[in-house]
Amino acid sequence: ATVDSLLAAFNAKYPNISVTVEYLTYQDGDDKVNTAIEGNAAPDLVMEGPERLVANWGAKGKMVDLSDLWTDDVIADTNAAVTAACQATNGAYYEYPLCMTAHCMAINKTVFEAAGAMQYIDEDSHTWTTEGFIQAVEAVYNAGYENVGVVFCGGQGGDQGNRALINNLYGGTFTNAEHTQYTANSPENIKALETLRDLDGITFDPSIVGGDEINLFRQGQLQMATCWNIGQQLIGDHTDSGDEIMFLAFPSENGTDSKLCGGIWGFGIFDNGDAAKIEAAKTFINYICNEEPAASVAASNYFPVKASVTGVYTGTETETLMNEY
């Protein structure tokens, strides 16, 4: 219904551009798009993140360069990390971003309080140290909860959760600064994995992905989740049994240097060889991202990528939570 209202407003101003929408899921979305590409029937426009638009389809030469939309004013207004992620190594921009978020952890605050584990968490800043994390897990485990958290690797779904937990515990990284070499087997990451392996209450399950972890957490079978963000918090800030859910940054050695994995969503245009459709798609992108940015960002329940887009949630029932996050 929200998207329909955005499209109605767009067509009120641009009645000659027809937009139809297909909603994709993480289960089959990639397969649908890749199959369409192989059959020379790719969509004209797609909303996704740079991991697909830039690093996958863009790198394969399937996308239109959107550099003409990236004016100097847009670049100056857009979060620098987002700008870098939307630009390929060849200089082309294959994504025009709308919104972003930062992924985080969550705990069952009700259980942590009962176990005396909240003393290891800074509730005001939603942070904890690596030592505090270990002590909190031990406290919850000793309170009778055998499965406090899980390390999973069944697929890419939710990989930003476990990866960020492992990297942050002792200051490790996933790649080098130039993104040319993997550093997953660094001493810091090895130490983190060994710490998690030896920590009572943390289990390893290679069969599940992030969505499974979230379900187990909401069901009360886990007492923490690494695959979390504001979207999940807005879906429900209590477990199925009514326990309070609190979001947290990933633990780091000093509690303040946590590096959060970001999520960026925006638009890309497949190069289907139709100049008129490409131009129409650019008109749509400009409308959603530049003419009505606040309404479009609000529809996502995430945060604007541009400094000039402010007050998105002012006066809404989620204003306090969004500001806190």
CORDANOR-V779936 format. One record per backbone hydrogen bond with DSSP energy under -1.0 kcal/mol. NH is the residue of the N-H (numbers start at 1). CO is the residue of the C=O. Records with the same first field share a line. If there is no record, write none. Layout:
NH: CO ; CO
//
This chain:
5: 1
6: 2
7: 3
8: 4
9: 5
10: 6
11: 7
12: 8
14: 10
17: 14
29: 25
32: 28
33: 29
34: 30
35: 31
36: 32
37: 33
38: 34
39: 35
40: 37
41: 36
46: 268
48: 266
52: 49
53: 49
54: 50
55: 50
57: 52
59: 54
60: 56
61: 58
62: 57
64: 269
66: 93
69: 66
71: 69
75: 71
76: 72
77: 73
78: 74
79: 305
83: 79
84: 80
85: 81
86: 82
88: 92
91: 88
94: 86
96: 267
98: 265
99: 265
100: 303
101: 263
103: 261
104: 228
105: 248
106: 225
107: 246
108: 223
109: 107 ; 244
112: 108
113: 109
114: 110
115: 111
116: 113
117: 112
120: 117
121: 118
122: 127
123: 121
126: 122
127: 122
130: 252
133: 129
134: 130
135: 131
136: 132
137: 133
138: 134
139: 135
140: 136
141: 137
142: 138
144: 141
145: 140
148: 201
149: 201
151: 203
154: 208
159: 156
161: 158
163: 159
164: 160
165: 161
166: 162
167: 163
168: 164
169: 165
172: 167
176: 181
179: 176
183: 174
186: 183
190: 186
191: 187
192: 188
193: 189
194: 190
195: 191
196: 192
197: 193
198: 194
202: 199
203: 149
205: 151
210: 157
213: 209
214: 210
215: 211
216: 212
217: 213
218: 214
219: 215
220: 217
221: 216
222: 216
223: 148
224: 148
225: 106
228: 104 ; 226
233: 229
234: 230
235: 231
236: 232
239: 243
240: 218
242: 239
245: 237
246: 107
248: 105
249: 126
252: 128
263: 101
265: 99
266: 48
267: 96
268: 46
270: 44
271: 62
272: 270
278: 274
279: 275
280: 276
281: 277
282: 278
283: 279
284: 280
285: 281
286: 282
287: 283
288: 284
289: 285
290: 286
291: 286
292: 287
296: 292
297: 293
298: 294
299: 295
300: 297
302: 297
303: 100
307: 77
309: 306
316: 313
319: 316
322: 318
323: 319
324: 320
325: 321
//
